[in-house]
Amino acid sequence: MSNLNSILSALTKEEYCYLTTTGRVSGHPHEIEIWFGAQNNTLYLLSGSERSDWLKNLLKTPSVTVRIGKQTFTGTARLLKEKEEDMLARTLIAEKYQEWDDKKTPSQWALTALPVAIDLNSLVTK
């Protein structure tokens, strides 16, 4: 397990991460608080809408920073295209935030939201 992977693994119980994108029009940093799932060196997020500003921002500039607890990482965002990774993202987030119905299947939101991956590149040291 890489050092980055072990640091991220220790942070998976945190409730939120803080994603900073670069504004597609302004060029200024924009931070949002968002639910996340993690596996290996990848964070997974779900966007409730393709109109989300943060999603539009990272589609234009995929380089992002993510803060979880007291740790900040650099990363590269991408939309998920492979069915297996798409379902992994949905399941990780649904399980973590108990977005299950009575039959233990992901909620409508978890099934229809747009999955995004953030491949973490490095830990930002202060």
C-alpha positions in Angstrom: 0.0 0.0 0.0 1.4 3.4 -1.0 1.8 6.1 1.5 -0.9 8.2 -0.3 -3.2 5.1 -0.2 -2.6 4.6 3.5 -3.3 8.2 4.3 -6.5 8.2 2.3 -7.6 4.9 3.9 -7.3 6.5 7.3 -9.6 9.4 6.1 -12.4 7.4 4.6 -14.6 7.7 7.7 -14.6 11.5 7.4 -18.1 12.7 6.6 -17.2 15.2 3.8 -14.4 16.2 1.5 -13.8 19.7 0.3 -13.3 19.9 -3.5 -11.7 23.0 -5.0 -12.1 23.5 -8.7 -11.0 26.4 -10.9 -13.8 28.6 -12.1 -14.4 28.0 -15.8 -15.2 31.6 -16.4 -13.5 33.5 -13.5 -10.4 31.4 -13.2 -10.8 31.7 -9.4 -10.8 28.7 -7.0 -14.2 27.5 -5.9 -14.6 25.1 -2.9 -17.6 22.9 -2.2 -18.4 20.4 0.6 -19.4 17.0 -0.8 -20.0 13.4 0.1 -17.3 11.0 -1.1 -16.2 7.4 -1.3 -12.7 6.2 -1.7 -10.7 3.2 -2.9 -7.0 3.0 -3.4 -5.8 6.5 -4.6 -9.2 7.5 -6.1 -12.1 9.5 -4.6 -15.5 9.1 -6.0 -18.2 11.8 -6.0 -21.8 11.9 -7.3 -23.2 15.0 -9.0 -27.0 15.3 -8.8 -27.0 17.4 -12.0 -25.0 17.9 -15.1 -25.6 21.6 -14.5 -23.6 21.7 -11.3 -21.0 24.5 -11.4 -18.3 22.3 -9.8 -18.8 19.6 -12.5 -18.7 22.2 -15.3 -15.5 23.6 -13.7 -13.7 20.3 -13.5 -14.7 19.3 -17.0 -12.9 22.5 -18.3 -10.0 22.2 -15.8 -9.6 18.7 -14.4 -6.8 19.6 -12.0 -8.3 19.9 -8.5 -7.4 19.9 -4.9 -9.3 18.0 -2.2 -9.2 18.5 1.5 -10.3 15.7 3.8 -9.9 16.3 7.5 -6.5 18.1 7.8 -5.0 16.6 4.7 -5.0 18.2 1.3 -4.4 16.3 -2.0 -3.9 17.3 -5.6 -5.8 15.3 -8.1 -7.1 14.9 -11.6 -10.9 14.6 -12.2 -12.6 12.5 -14.8 -16.1 11.2 -15.6 -16.5 7.5 -15.2 -17.0 5.6 -18.4 -16.5 1.9 -17.4 -19.6 0.2 -16.0 -17.7 -1.6 -13.3 -16.1 1.5 -11.9 -19.3 3.4 -12.3 -21.1 0.9 -10.1 -18.2 0.8 -7.6 -18.5 4.6 -7.1 -22.3 4.4 -6.6 -22.0 1.5 -4.2 -19.2 3.1 -2.1 -21.1 6.3 -1.6 -24.5 4.6 -1.1 -23.1 2.3 1.5 -21.2 5.1 3.3 -24.2 7.4 3.5 -26.8 4.7 4.0 -28.6 5.7 0.8 -30.2 2.2 0.7 -33.8 1.3 0.4 -35.4 -1.7 2.3 -33.9 -4.2 -0.1 -30.3 -2.8 0.3 -30.1 -1.4 -3.2 -28.8 2.1 -4.0 -31.4 4.8 -3.8 -32.8 6.5 -6.9 -30.3 9.4 -6.3 -27.3 7.0 -6.1 -28.5 5.2 -9.2 -29.0 8.3 -11.3 -26.4 10.8 -10.1 -23.4 11.4 -12.4 -20.3 9.6 -11.0 -17.0 11.5 -11.0 -13.5 10.1 -10.1 -10.7 12.1 -8.6 -7.4 10.3 -9.1 -5.1 11.6 -6.3 -1.6 12.6 -7.4 0.1 13.8 -4.3 -0.3 15.0 -0.7 0.1 18.8 -0.3 2.5 19.5 2.6 2.5 22.8 4.5 
